[in-house]
Amino acid sequence: MNRGRRGVLTAGMAVAAAALLGGCGKREDAAGQPPAAAAEPIVLTALVWAPDWAEEMHRVADTFMREHPDVRINLQFMIGNSVEENLKPKAATDSLPDIISVNPNPYTQALADQGLLADMGDTAAWDNTLEILQREWTSPGRRRFGIPGGLATTLIYYNRDMFERAGIQKPPADFDEFIAAAGALKKAGFTPLTLSGAFPNMLGNGPFSYGFANGVVPHVPDWRARIADGTLALNNAQGAGLFTKLKVLADKKLLPSDCMRTGYDDTLRQFTEGRVAMTFQGTWAAGTLMHGRDMRVGVFPPPWNDKGHALTPVIGSETGFAVAQRSSERNRKAAKQFIDFLYGPGMPIWQSKRQNIPPFKKVSEDMAGDRVLFSLVERMEHAALESGAPGLYYSYLPANTIEVLHGLLQAVLSGRKSPEDAARALQASIRDQARAGSK
């Protein structure tokens, strides 16, 4: 029933009751009392990063609003290549929407410690979040600033039938073996690998993050501090190595000819339609990639390690959700209520499509997803815990440097810039951002 109409009916019943009771005992002037005004509905604006699940987010919001008729959710979706480029103009004017997608990186941590993001520690979703992820989502000032979308890594998804027809007996264990396997696939008539050249976010989450973990971190254990103070040296073999493997893939023509025009969704279609043998994608895309048309699909950790060196896995967090502190207390409470719904009753709506790995300590047995993939990532998680490795390294760069990196990755992949030049430019951007931050 409409809230306004209910108020009118209630008032009318009160008037009628007063008239009937007028001759009995003390008369009360009920008709003289104005009806209580219905509370204004709460309107929440949500700015969401959901490149492959916008429809499911709409369904979650619609379901929540049916169960909470006093709340309206205005959904808006981020565009471009990163979450941060959508947040920066709004954060600069303290006009962040009530609910926002965020990453657990220094930029978002700074927003939290500046008081722009609410503490999420009083939500049920936070209580159930894995401790390894809670650490990522706690700022230096101890503010628990968001809830992760899932436990995340990037993997190589591969077509088992194509591997068998190319004579590949087992997944490659280092980059030399990976190139050899790709060569065998090409010789067998297959396009070995697809990358999203037109969506450099995935080049950062995939090849760059694994390159950083296996090529830079072993030589620079204090890399976080060096990024923060601008002294990370990349004008060397390790820095160039971040980009060299991309150049090798391009030079050996192991990618589709239209790679630089290939977006995020394009890579998913190329793989699921059987047009390529492998794709370098996130666990968040498992729902699409593990169920290709008439395909047997396998996964293995990206072997971005050099021969003779053990692979360092990259385990972290998916983009998650935060609540703006500038919102009214009433809006913040409703926004947190929606977040708990998103990760509670509403979770099957979106997780069943994405089949990503839930970020929680307790997970329902009927949670959708491939158990082999889940088991692989669990082993990688244990290895990451033992080594103390953090999440997707790409997200630890300054927000402006992330945008610079996007262009550098594309320039190397297209042959417009050498790995050495790209490494020097990345080093300069990190240095410049540290100087700008210290002023």
Residue pairs with C-beta under 8 A, 6 or more apart in sequence:
3 38
3 69
3 70
4 38
6 38
7 35
7 36
7 37
7 38
8 35
10 35
11 35
14 30
14 31
14 33
14 35
15 30
15 31
17 30
18 27
18 28
18 29
18 30
18 31
21 27
21 28
39 70
41 69
41 70
41 71
41 72
42 70
42 71
42 72
42 330
42 331
42 334
43 71
43 72
43 73
43 74
44 71
44 72
44 73
44 74
44 98
44 99
44 331
44 334
44 335
44 338
45 73
45 74
45 76
45 97
45 98
45 99
46 61
46 73
46 74
46 75
46 76
46 97
46 98
46 99
46 100
46 338
47 76
47 77
47 78
47 86
47 87
47 90
47 96
47 97
47 99
47 100
47 101
48 54
48 57
48 75
48 76
48 77
48 78
48 99
48 100
48 101
49 77
49 78
49 83
49 86
49 101
49 319
50 56
50 57
50 77
50 78
50 101
51 264
51 265
52 264
52 265
52 268
52 284
52 285
52 288
52 354
53 350
53 353
53 354
54 77
56 349
56 350
56 353
56 354
57 75
57 77
57 350
58 75
59 349
59 350
60 341
60 342
60 346
60 349
60 350
61 73
61 75
61 338
63 345
63 346
63 349
64 71
64 73
64 338
64 341
64 342
64 346
65 71
65 72
65 73
67 341
68 334
68 337
71 334
71 337
71 338
73 338
76 97
78 86
78 101
79 86
80 86
81 199
81 200
81 201
81 403
81 406
82 201
82 399
82 402
82 403
82 406
83 101
83 102
83 103
83 319
84 103
84 105
84 107
84 399
84 402
84 403
85 399
85 403
87 96
87 100
87 102
87 107
87 108
87 111
88 399
90 96
90 97
91 111
91 116
94 116
94 326
95 326
96 111
96 116
96 117
96 324
96 326
97 324
98 323
98 324
98 327
98 331
98 332
98 334
98 335
99 321
99 322
99 323
99 324
99 335
99 338
99 339
100 321
100 322
100 323
100 324
101 319
101 320
101 321
101 322
102 108
102 111
102 117
102 145
102 146
102 319
102 320
102 321
102 322
103 317
103 319
103 320
103 395
104 133
104 136
104 137
104 146
104 148
104 316
104 317
104 320
104 391
104 395
105 395
105 396
105 397
105 399
106 227
106 228
106 396
106 398
107 398
107 399
108 117
108 145
108 146
108 322
109 139
109 140
109 145
110 139
111 117
111 145
112 139
112 141
112 143
112 145
112 322
113 139
113 140
113 141
113 143
115 325
116 324
116 325
116 326
117 143
117 145
117 146
117 322
117 323
117 324
117 325
118 145
118 322
118 323
118 324
118 325
118 327
118 332
118 335
118 336
119 143
119 144
119 145
120 126
120 137
120 144
120 145
120 146
120 147
120 322
120 323
120 336
120 339
121 144
122 336
123 147
123 336
123 339
123 340
124 340
124 343
124 344
125 147
125 339
125 340
125 342
125 343
125 344
126 134
126 144
126 147
128 343
128 360
128 361
128 362
129 137
129 147
129 148
129 359
129 360
129 361
130 151
130 359
130 360
130 361
131 361
132 315
132 381
132 384
132 385
133 148
133 151
133 317
133 359
134 144
136 148
136 316
136 317
136 390
136 391
137 144
137 145
137 146
137 147
137 148
137 317
137 320
138 144
138 145
139 145
145 322
146 320
146 321
146 322
147 320
147 321
147 322
147 339
147 343
147 359
148 317
148 318
148 319
148 320
148 359
149 284
149 317
149 318
149 319
149 320
149 321
149 356
149 359
150 283
150 284
150 317
150 318
150 354
150 356
150 357
150 358
150 359
151 283
151 315
151 316
151 317
151 318
151 356
151 357
151 358
151 359
151 377
151 381
152 282
152 283
152 284
152 315
152 316
152 317
152 318
152 356
152 357
152 391
152 392
153 282
153 283
153 301
153 313
153 314
153 315
153 316
153 377
153 380
153 392
154 202
154 205
154 206
154 209
154 210
154 280
154 281
154 282
154 283
154 302
154 314
154 392
155 280
155 281
155 282
155 283
155 299
155 300
155 301
155 302
155 373
155 376
155 377
156 171
156 278
156 279
156 280
156 299
156 300
156 301
156 302
156 303
157 271
157 278
157 279
157 281
157 289
157 290
157 297
157 298
157 299
158 171
158 277
158 278
158 297
158 298
158 299
158 300
159 271
159 274
159 276
159 277
159 278
159 292
159 295
159 296
159 297
160 295
160 296
160 297
160 298
161 295
161 296
162 185
162 188
162 190
162 277
163 181
163 185
163 277
163 298
165 188
165 190
166 181
166 184
166 185
166 187
166 188
166 190
166 277
167 184
167 188
168 181
168 184
168 185
171 181
171 298
171 300
171 303
172 178
172 180
172 181
172 300
172 303
173 303
173 311
174 303
174 305
174 306
174 307
174 308
174 309
174 311
175 245
175 303
175 304
175 305
175 306
175 307
176 306
176 307
177 303
177 307
178 303
179 248
179 252
179 254
181 192
182 192
182 193
182 249
182 252
182 254
182 278
183 192
183 252
183 254
185 191
185 192
185 277
185 278
186 192
186 253
186 254
190 276
190 277
191 254
191 255
191 256
191 275
191 276
191 277
192 254
192 255
192 276
192 277
192 278
193 249
193 254
193 255
193 276
193 277
193 278
193 279
193 280
194 255
194 256
194 259
194 262
194 266
194 267
194 270
194 271
194 275
194 276
194 278
194 279
195 202
195 203
195 206
195 207
195 249
195 255
195 259
195 262
195 267
195 279
195 280
195 413
196 202
196 203
196 262
196 263
196 264
196 266
196 267
197 203
197 255
197 259
197 260
197 261
197 262
197 410
197 413
197 414
198 260
198 261
198 262
198 263
198 266
199 262
199 263
199 264
200 405
200 406
200 407
200 409
200 410
201 264
201 406
202 264
202 267
202 280
202 281
202 282
203 246
203 406
203 409
203 410
203 413
204 392
204 394
204 402
204 405
204 406
204 409
205 282
205 392
205 394
206 280
206 281
206 282
206 302
207 245
207 246
207 280
207 302
207 304
207 409
208 242
208 393
208 394
208 405
208 409
209 314
209 392
209 393
209 394
210 302
210 304
210 314
211 241
211 242
211 243
211 245
211 304
212 223
212 242
212 393
212 394
213 304
213 312
213 313
213 314
213 389
213 393
214 304
214 305
214 306
214 309
214 311
214 312
215 238
215 241
215 242
215 304
215 306
216 223
216 234
216 238
216 239
216 241
216 242
217 223
217 312
217 389
217 393
218 309
218 312
219 238
220 226
220 232
220 233
220 238
223 232
224 390
224 396
226 232
226 233
227 396
227 397
227 398
227 430
227 434
228 434
229 434
230 430
230 431
230 432
230 433
230 434
230 435
231 431
231 434
232 427
232 430
233 239
233 427
234 240
234 242
234 423
234 424
234 426
234 427
234 430
235 420
235 423
235 424
235 427
236 423
239 420
239 423
239 424
239 426
239 427
240 419
240 420
240 422
240 423
241 419
242 419
242 422
242 423
242 426
243 408
243 409
243 412
243 419
243 422
243 423
244 419
245 304
246 409
246 412
246 413
246 419
247 412
247 413
247 415
247 418
247 419
249 255
249 413
250 259
250 412
250 413
250 414
250 415
256 262
256 270
256 275
256 276
259 413
260 410
260 413
260 414
262 270
267 279
267 281
268 279
268 281
268 285
268 288
268 289
269 275
270 276
270 279
271 278
271 279
271 281
271 289
271 292
272 288
272 289
272 291
272 292
272 293
272 295
273 292
273 293
274 292
274 293
274 294
274 295
279 289
280 302
281 289
282 318
283 318
283 356
283 357
283 373
283 377
284 318
284 354
284 356
285 354
286 354
286 355
286 356
286 369
286 370
286 373
287 352
287 353
287 354
287 355
287 356
287 368
287 369
289 297
290 297
290 299
290 355
290 370
290 373
291 297
298 372
299 372
299 373
299 376
300 376
301 311
301 313
301 376
301 380
303 311
304 311
305 311
305 312
312 387
312 389
313 380
313 381
313 383
313 384
313 389
314 384
314 389
314 391
314 392
314 393
315 377
315 380
315 381
315 384
315 389
315 391
316 390
316 391
316 392
316 395
317 359
317 391
317 392
318 356
318 359
320 359
321 339
321 342
323 332
323 335
323 336
323 339
324 332
324 335
325 332
327 335
342 350
343 360
347 358
348 368
351 358
351 367
351 368
351 369
352 368
355 368
355 369
355 370
356 369
357 369
357 373
357 374
357 377
358 367
383 389
390 396
394 402
394 405
395 402
397 405
397 430
398 429
398 430
398 433
398 434
398 437
400 429
400 433
401 426
401 429
401 430
401 433
404 425
404 426
404 429
405 426
405 429
408 417
408 422
408 425
408 426
409 422
411 417
411 422
412 418
412 419
412 422
417 425
